């Protein structure tokens, strides 16, 4: 969400900084259907200065990797994880039961009765970083053309609406840069009942850059000058503070800092920011820079994992490294099983389309068959071979539905019906998917088929 508030004006002090081409680097990125040399902004300071070792970013780094089916009970003060439990186990409880459970956690960890606990769900389905990769390269020159540090382009794309052009927040922010209507219109975008140019990547990027260059950066500098704090514009902590202005608005950031009255910037300041509320600067705002750091940590892992080349399709990397003749039979089967799981994740993450998934799963199945033929005296253990089990198909389809990848989900459900034509559950899942998108005739057809296979009346 983006809220803009205008601040006071004060004489600005001159500070060195800004991003030049030395902060940019090029990486060869391999997609399922293409290879490209893309530019990114270096985040070496995050690691050199030890931001990645702080407990709050480390907590969010784990949350970003965690399935939404799980929740973490954590201490509000420093985000220390106290327990991980299934999401349904928490939400099925009444409020009084939840409070009793919190009390149990406090006692078990030697905490005081007033220790504040948060219950945080996994966010893995929201942060689709691999989809962001080509967007960053596209946004960098647009920000630089406006004279704005491209670090902001990279970071905003990673945390605001990662991999999505049509994400809308509860406050009405929309698009890859999560612009509010009034802000978008101020910077020349058309937003009305017929057209919303906030989903136009290039136009939205330029508006975001102009907002940063004319309001967020200048107002953050004015505030720090008024407080007498020294800074450089390429300091990581300065950039993070600008991000808070982008998200919460300058007036709320001003309120928070004036409450703190800091004498210096850096990590010590942010440790206080992460536990301070003032006006509209509350828990969501406190989390914002923590999530930014965690997202940059994830992005660094993604881009640097394979040195000079970044591979977006995990299944392809694993299959490329498979050497049947060098592995014992059981190890080969286990490895191919892991390859199948990797391709499932690639599909769910939106990195590959269904057709590519189908092609690669068929190839893995052939390799499994070949491995079995080479070892006739050793019966195969229970394999996750292709075609998959009914339950596995449904699990993949359900994950795609949750991510609003409806077309891909329906293809998976239909493949399930094709390979498991006697399964009531296969027809039921396909019928429910059609019902959810309003295709009643098809929904009735497959739901009736499911009922008839269960022995009921169609």
C-alpha positions as CSV (number, residue, x, y, z in Angstrom):
1,X,0.0,0.0,0.0
2,X,1.2,3.5,-0.7
3,X,0.1,6.6,1.2
4,X,1.6,10.0,0.4
5,X,1.6,12.9,2.9
6,X,3.4,16.1,2.4
7,X,5.9,17.4,4.9
8,X,7.5,20.6,5.9
9,X,10.3,22.2,3.9
10,X,13.7,22.9,5.4
11,X,17.1,23.9,4.1
12,X,18.6,20.7,2.7
13,X,22.2,19.8,3.4
14,X,24.2,18.3,0.6
15,X,25.2,14.6,1.0
16,X,27.1,12.4,-1.4
17,X,25.6,9.3,-2.7
18,X,23.3,7.9,-5.4
19,X,23.7,4.9,-7.5
20,X,26.0,4.8,-10.5
21,X,26.7,2.0,-13.0
22,X,29.3,0.4,-10.6
23,X,26.3,-0.9,-8.6
24,X,24.9,-2.7,-11.6
25,X,25.9,-6.1,-12.7
26,X,24.8,-8.4,-15.5
27,X,23.8,-12.0,-15.1
28,X,23.0,-14.7,-17.7
29,X,19.5,-16.0,-16.8
30,X,18.1,-19.2,-18.2
31,X,14.4,-19.6,-18.5
32,X,12.4,-22.6,-19.8
33,X,12.2,-21.1,-23.3
34,X,15.0,-18.4,-23.5
35,X,18.3,-17.3,-22.2
36,X,19.0,-13.6,-21.6
37,X,21.7,-11.3,-20.1
38,X,19.9,-9.2,-17.5
39,X,20.9,-6.3,-15.3
40,X,20.4,-6.1,-11.5
41,X,21.5,-3.9,-8.6
42,X,24.1,-5.2,-6.2
43,X,23.2,-5.8,-2.6
44,X,26.6,-6.5,-1.2
45,X,26.2,-4.0,1.6
46,X,23.3,-6.0,3.1
47,X,25.8,-8.8,3.8
48,X,28.9,-6.8,4.4
49,X,27.1,-4.7,7.1
50,X,25.5,-7.8,8.7
51,X,21.8,-6.9,8.0
52,X,21.3,-10.5,7.0
53,X,22.2,-11.6,10.6
54,X,19.6,-9.6,12.3
55,X,16.8,-11.7,13.8
56,X,13.9,-9.8,12.1
57,X,15.1,-10.2,8.5
58,X,16.0,-13.8,9.2
59,X,12.5,-14.4,10.5
60,X,10.9,-13.0,7.4
61,X,13.4,-14.9,5.2
62,X,11.9,-18.1,6.7
63,X,8.3,-16.9,6.5
64,X,8.8,-16.1,2.8
65,X,9.9,-19.7,2.3
66,X,7.1,-21.2,4.4
67,X,3.9,-22.7,3.1
68,X,0.7,-20.9,4.0
69,X,-0.5,-24.1,5.5
70,X,1.8,-23.4,8.5
71,X,2.0,-20.6,11.0
72,X,4.8,-19.4,13.3
73,X,4.2,-18.2,16.8
74,X,6.8,-15.6,17.4
75,X,7.8,-13.0,20.0
76,X,6.8,-9.5,18.8
77,X,9.9,-7.9,20.4
78,X,12.5,-9.6,18.2
79,X,10.5,-12.1,16.0
80,X,12.1,-15.0,17.8
81,X,10.2,-18.2,16.7
82,X,8.7,-20.0,19.6
83,X,6.7,-22.7,17.8
84,X,5.6,-23.8,14.3
85,X,2.1,-25.4,13.9
86,X,-0.3,-26.2,11.1
87,X,-2.4,-23.2,10.1
88,X,-5.7,-25.1,10.5
89,X,-4.7,-26.2,14.1
90,X,-4.6,-22.5,15.0
91,X,-7.6,-21.2,13.2
92,X,-10.0,-23.9,14.3
93,X,-9.7,-22.7,17.9
94,X,-12.0,-20.3,19.6
95,X,-10.5,-16.9,20.8
96,X,-10.4,-18.1,24.5
97,X,-8.6,-21.3,23.4
98,X,-6.1,-19.2,21.4
99,X,-5.4,-17.1,24.4
100,X,-4.9,-20.2,26.6
101,X,-2.4,-21.5,24.0
102,X,-0.5,-18.2,24.1
103,X,-0.3,-18.4,27.9
104,X,1.1,-21.9,27.5
105,X,3.7,-20.7,25.1
106,X,4.7,-17.8,27.4
107,X,5.1,-20.1,30.3
108,X,7.0,-22.7,28.3
109,X,9.5,-20.1,27.2
110,X,9.8,-18.2,30.5
111,X,8.1,-15.1,29.2
112,X,6.2,-12.5,31.2
113,X,2.4,-12.4,31.1
114,X,2.4,-9.3,29.0
115,X,4.9,-10.5,26.4
116,X,3.3,-9.8,23.0
117,X,3.1,-12.8,20.6
118,X,2.4,-12.7,16.9
119,X,0.9,-15.5,14.8
120,X,2.4,-15.3,11.3
121,X,1.4,-17.5,8.3
122,X,3.8,-18.7,5.6
123,X,3.9,-16.3,2.6
124,X,5.6,-18.6,0.0
125,X,2.7,-18.4,-2.4
126,X,2.8,-14.5,-2.5
127,X,6.5,-14.0,-3.1
128,X,7.0,-15.2,-6.7
129,X,10.6,-13.9,-7.1
130,X,11.4,-15.8,-10.3
131,X,8.7,-13.9,-12.1
132,X,10.2,-10.7,-10.9
133,X,13.6,-11.3,-12.5
134,X,12.9,-10.0,-16.0
135,X,10.8,-7.2,-14.6
136,X,13.8,-5.8,-12.7
137,X,15.9,-5.6,-15.9
138,X,13.1,-3.8,-17.6
139,X,12.6,-1.3,-14.7
140,X,16.2,-0.3,-14.2
141,X,16.6,1.9,-17.2
142,X,13.2,3.5,-16.6
143,X,14.2,4.6,-13.1
144,X,17.6,5.7,-14.3
145,X,16.0,7.8,-17.0
146,X,14.1,9.7,-14.2
147,X,17.4,10.1,-12.3
148,X,16.3,7.7,-9.5
149,X,18.4,5.1,-7.8
150,X,17.4,1.8,-9.6
151,X,17.9,0.0,-6.2
152,X,14.3,1.2,-5.5
153,X,13.0,-0.4,-8.6
154,X,14.5,-3.8,-7.7
155,X,13.3,-3.7,-4.1
156,X,9.8,-2.4,-4.8
157,X,9.2,-5.1,-7.4
158,X,10.4,-7.8,-4.9
159,X,8.1,-6.8,-2.0
160,X,5.1,-4.8,-3.2
161,X,3.5,-7.1,-5.8
162,X,6.1,-9.7,-6.7
163,X,5.5,-11.2,-10.1
164,X,2.0,-9.7,-10.5
165,X,0.7,-6.9,-12.7
166,X,-2.9,-7.0,-11.4
167,X,-2.5,-7.3,-7.6
168,X,-4.8,-5.0,-5.7
169,X,-4.3,-4.2,-2.0
170,X,-7.1,-3.8,0.6
171,X,-6.4,0.0,0.5
172,X,-6.8,0.2,-3.3
173,X,-3.1,0.2,-4.4
174,X,-2.7,-1.6,-7.7
175,X,-0.2,-2.9,-10.1
176,X,3.5,-4.0,-9.9
177,X,4.5,-0.8,-8.0
178,X,1.3,-0.7,-5.9
179,X,0.3,2.9,-6.7
180,X,-2.8,4.5,-5.3
181,X,-5.3,6.1,-7.7
182,X,-4.5,9.7,-6.7
183,X,-0.8,9.1,-7.0
184,X,-1.1,7.4,-10.4
185,X,-3.2,10.3,-11.8
186,X,-0.8,12.9,-10.3
187,X,2.0,11.3,-12.4
188,X,0.0,11.1,-15.6
189,X,-1.6,7.7,-15.6
190,X,-5.2,7.2,-16.7
191,X,-7.3,5.6,-14.0
192,X,-11.0,5.5,-14.4
193,X,-13.8,2.9,-14.6
194,X,-12.7,1.8,-18.1
195,X,-8.9,2.0,-18.0
196,X,-6.3,1.5,-15.3
197,X,-2.8,2.2,-16.5
198,X,-1.3,1.1,-13.2
199,X,-1.2,-2.4,-14.7
200,X,0.9,-1.0,-17.6
201,X,4.4,-1.9,-16.4
202,X,6.4,0.9,-18.1
203,X,4.0,3.6,-17.2
204,X,3.6,2.4,-13.7
205,X,7.4,2.2,-13.3
206,X,7.9,5.8,-14.5
207,X,5.2,7.0,-12.1
208,X,6.8,5.2,-9.2
209,X,10.2,6.6,-10.1
210,X,8.8,10.2,-10.3
211,X,7.1,9.7,-7.0
212,X,10.4,8.6,-5.4
213,X,12.4,11.4,-7.1
214,X,10.0,14.3,-6.3
215,X,8.6,13.3,-2.9
216,X,9.9,10.2,-1.1
217,X,13.7,10.9,-1.4
218,X,13.5,14.7,-0.9
219,X,11.1,14.4,2.1
220,X,13.2,11.8,3.7
221,X,16.3,13.9,3.3
222,X,14.5,17.0,4.7
223,X,13.5,15.0,7.8
224,X,17.0,13.6,8.4
225,X,18.5,17.1,7.9
226,X,16.0,18.5,10.5
227,X,17.0,15.8,13.0
228,X,20.7,16.5,12.3
229,X,21.5,13.0,11.2
230,X,24.4,12.3,8.8
231,X,23.7,10.0,5.8
232,X,24.7,9.1,2.3
233,X,22.0,8.5,-0.3
234,X,23.5,5.1,-1.1
235,X,23.5,4.0,2.6
236,X,21.3,0.9,2.9
237,X,19.6,2.3,6.0
238,X,18.8,5.6,4.1
239,X,17.3,3.6,1.2
240,X,15.2,1.5,3.6
241,X,13.9,4.7,5.3
242,X,12.9,6.0,1.8
243,X,11.0,2.8,1.3
244,X,9.1,3.5,4.5
245,X,8.2,6.9,3.1
246,X,7.0,5.2,-0.1
247,X,4.9,2.7,1.9
248,X,3.6,4.6,5.0
249,X,3.8,8.2,3.9
250,X,6.2,11.0,4.9
251,X,4.0,12.3,7.8
252,X,3.9,8.9,9.5
253,X,7.6,8.4,9.1
254,X,8.2,11.9,10.5
255,X,5.9,11.1,13.5
256,X,7.8,7.8,14.2
257,X,11.3,9.4,14.0
258,X,10.3,12.5,16.0
259,X,9.1,10.1,18.7
260,X,12.4,8.2,18.6
261,X,14.6,11.3,18.4
262,X,17.6,9.3,17.0
263,X,21.2,10.6,17.2
264,X,22.4,8.3,14.4
265,X,21.2,6.1,11.6
266,X,22.1,2.6,10.7
267,X,21.1,-0.7,12.2
268,X,20.6,0.6,15.7
269,X,18.0,3.0,14.4
270,X,16.1,0.3,12.6
271,X,16.0,-2.0,15.6
272,X,14.0,0.8,17.2
273,X,11.9,1.6,14.2
274,X,10.8,-2.1,14.1
275,X,9.3,-1.8,17.6
276,X,7.9,1.8,17.4
277,X,4.4,2.9,16.5
278,X,3.1,6.4,15.8
279,X,-0.1,7.5,14.0
280,X,-0.4,5.4,10.8
281,X,3.1,3.8,11.4
282,X,2.1,0.5,12.9
283,X,2.9,-3.2,12.7
284,X,2.6,-3.4,8.9
285,X,4.9,-0.4,8.5
286,X,7.4,-1.9,11.0
287,X,7.5,-5.1,9.0
288,X,8.1,-3.3,5.7
289,X,11.8,-2.9,5.8
290,X,12.3,-6.2,7.5
291,X,10.5,-7.9,4.6
292,X,12.5,-5.8,2.1
293,X,15.8,-7.1,3.6
294,X,14.5,-10.7,3.6
295,X,13.3,-10.4,0.0
296,X,16.7,-9.1,-1.0
297,X,18.3,-12.0,0.8
298,X,16.1,-14.4,-1.1
299,X,16.8,-12.7,-4.4
300,X,20.5,-12.9,-3.8
301,X,20.2,-16.6,-3.2
302,X,18.3,-17.0,-6.5
303,X,20.7,-14.9,-8.6
304,X,24.0,-16.1,-7.1
305,X,23.3,-19.8,-6.6
306,X,24.9,-21.0,-9.8
307,X,27.7,-18.3,-10.0
308,X,27.7,-16.7,-13.4
309,X,24.4,-18.1,-14.6
310,X,21.0,-18.1,-12.9
311,X,18.6,-20.9,-13.7
312,X,14.9,-20.3,-13.3
313,X,13.7,-23.9,-13.8
314,X,14.9,-26.0,-10.9
315,X,13.7,-29.3,-12.5
316,X,15.9,-28.6,-15.6
317,X,19.0,-28.0,-13.4
318,X,18.4,-31.2,-11.5
319,X,17.8,-33.3,-14.7
320,X,20.9,-31.8,-16.2
321,X,22.9,-33.1,-13.3
322,X,21.4,-36.6,-13.3
323,X,23.9,-39.3,-14.3
324,X,22.2,-42.7,-14.2
325,X,25.3,-44.7,-14.7
326,X,27.1,-43.0,-11.8
327,X,24.4,-43.6,-9.2
328,X,23.2,-46.8,-7.5
329,X,19.7,-47.9,-8.5
330,X,18.0,-46.7,-5.3
331,X,19.8,-43.4,-5.4
332,X,18.8,-42.9,-9.1
333,X,15.1,-43.5,-8.3
334,X,15.2,-41.1,-5.3
335,X,16.9,-38.4,-7.4
336,X,14.3,-38.7,-10.2
337,X,11.6,-38.5,-7.6
338,X,13.1,-35.2,-6.4
339,X,13.2,-34.0,-10.0
340,X,9.5,-34.6,-10.3
341,X,8.9,-32.6,-7.1
342,X,11.0,-29.8,-8.5
343,X,9.0,-29.6,-11.8
344,X,5.8,-29.6,-9.7
345,X,7.2,-26.5,-7.8
346,X,8.2,-24.9,-11.0
347,X,4.7,-25.2,-12.4
348,X,3.1,-23.9,-9.2
349,X,5.6,-21.0,-9.0
350,X,4.6,-20.0,-12.5
351,X,8.1,-20.6,-13.9
352,X,6.9,-23.1,-16.5
353,X,3.6,-23.5,-18.3
354,X,1.5,-26.7,-18.0
355,X,2.6,-28.0,-21.5
356,X,6.3,-27.8,-20.5
357,X,5.5,-29.5,-17.2
358,X,3.7,-32.3,-19.1
359,X,6.6,-32.7,-21.5
360,X,9.2,-32.9,-18.7
361,X,7.2,-35.2,-16.5
362,X,6.9,-37.6,-19.4
363,X,10.7,-37.4,-20.0
364,X,11.3,-38.2,-16.3
365,X,8.9,-41.1,-16.5
366,X,10.8,-42.5,-19.4
367,X,14.0,-42.2,-17.5
368,X,12.4,-44.0,-14.5
369,X,11.3,-46.8,-16.9
370,X,14.8,-47.0,-18.4
371,X,16.3,-47.2,-14.9
372,X,14.0,-50.1,-14.0
373,X,14.8,-52.0,-17.2
374,X,18.5,-51.7,-16.4
375,X,17.8,-53.2,-13.0
376,X,15.3,-56.0,-13.6
377,X,16.4,-57.9,-10.5
378,X,15.6,-55.0,-8.3
379,X,11.8,-54.2,-8.1
380,X,11.3,-50.5,-7.9
381,X,10.1,-48.9,-4.6
382,X,6.9,-46.9,-4.5
383,X,7.7,-44.3,-7.1
384,X,6.3,-40.8,-7.6
385,X,6.4,-41.6,-11.3
386,X,4.2,-40.0,-14.0
387,X,1.3,-40.2,-14.2
388,X,1.0,-39.1,-10.7
389,X,-1.5,-40.3,-8.1
390,X,-5.0,-38.8,-8.0
391,X,-4.2,-37.1,-4.7
392,X,-0.9,-35.6,-6.0
393,X,-2.6,-34.2,-9.1
394,X,-5.3,-32.6,-6.9
395,X,-2.6,-31.2,-4.5
396,X,-0.9,-29.5,-7.5
397,X,-4.2,-28.2,-8.9
398,X,-5.3,-26.8,-5.5
399,X,-2.0,-24.9,-5.1
400,X,-2.5,-23.4,-8.6
401,X,-6.1,-22.4,-7.7
402,X,-4.9,-20.6,-4.6
403,X,-2.5,-18.6,-6.7
404,X,-5.3,-17.8,-9.1
405,X,-3.6,-19.7,-11.9
406,X,-7.0,-21.1,-12.9
407,X,-6.3,-22.1,-16.5
408,X,-3.2,-24.1,-15.4
409,X,-5.1,-25.7,-12.5
410,X,-7.9,-26.9,-14.8
411,X,-5.4,-28.5,-17.2
412,X,-3.9,-30.4,-14.2
413,X,-7.3,-31.5,-13.1
414,X,-8.2,-32.6,-16.6
415,X,-5.0,-34.6,-16.9
416,X,-5.9,-36.2,-13.6
417,X,-9.3,-37.3,-15.1
418,X,-7.5,-38.6,-18.2
419,X,-5.1,-40.8,-16.2
420,X,-7.4,-41.7,-13.4
421,X,-10.8,-42.1,-15.1
422,X,-12.3,-44.2,-12.2
423,X,-11.5,-41.7,-9.5
424,X,-14.5,-39.8,-8.0
425,X,-12.0,-37.3,-6.5
426,X,-10.5,-36.5,-9.9
427,X,-13.9,-35.5,-11.4
428,X,-14.9,-33.7,-8.2
429,X,-11.9,-31.4,-8.2
430,X,-12.4,-30.6,-11.9
431,X,-16.1,-29.9,-11.2
432,X,-15.3,-27.6,-8.3
433,X,-12.8,-25.7,-10.4
434,X,-15.3,-25.1,-13.1
435,X,-17.9,-24.0,-10.5
436,X,-15.5,-21.5,-9.0
437,X,-15.1,-19.7,-12.4
438,X,-18.8,-19.8,-13.1
439,X,-18.9,-22.5,-15.8
440,X,-22.0,-24.1,-14.3
441,X,-22.7,-26.6,-17.2
442,X,-19.2,-28.1,-17.0
443,X,-19.3,-28.0,-13.2
444,X,-22.5,-30.0,-13.1
445,X,-21.2,-32.5,-15.7
446,X,-18.1,-33.4,-13.7
447,X,-19.7,-33.2,-10.2
448,X,-22.4,-35.6,-11.4
449,X,-19.8,-38.0,-12.8
450,X,-18.0,-37.9,-9.4
451,X,-21.3,-38.7,-7.6
452,X,-22.1,-41.6,-10.0
453,X,-18.7,-43.2,-9.5
454,X,-19.3,-43.1,-5.7
455,X,-22.5,-45.0,-6.3
456,X,-24.9,-42.2,-5.9
457,X,-27.4,-40.7,-8.4
458,X,-25.9,-38.5,-11.1
